[in-house]
Amino acid sequence: MYVVTVEFVARPGRADAFLREMVANAAASREREPGCRQFDVCASADDGVVFLYEVYDDRAAFDAHVATPHFEAFNAATVDWIERKTVRTYARVDPPVS
């Protein structure tokens, strides 16, 4: 499994709109992408931080995710709303993939 975490810090005044767009993007990913196994959206109540935890079958499934029309539309709509973005990737170790 290929795991991606992303931490976004929204620009002042953009956190609510960004979160709405992110939730829609995550739902589309879960519903339409066969290689997307999990896409959790978490938000801090007080500082505009949005944290994602995403699990894909493999790197190819993640690459397919970022090429989808819904992701491209989300990215284009929100790119100017982000103050900072930190992406990390991992290989899931436990529980093992069966």
Order of alpha helices (4+ residues) and beta strands (2+ residues): beta-alpha-beta-beta-alpha-alpha-beta
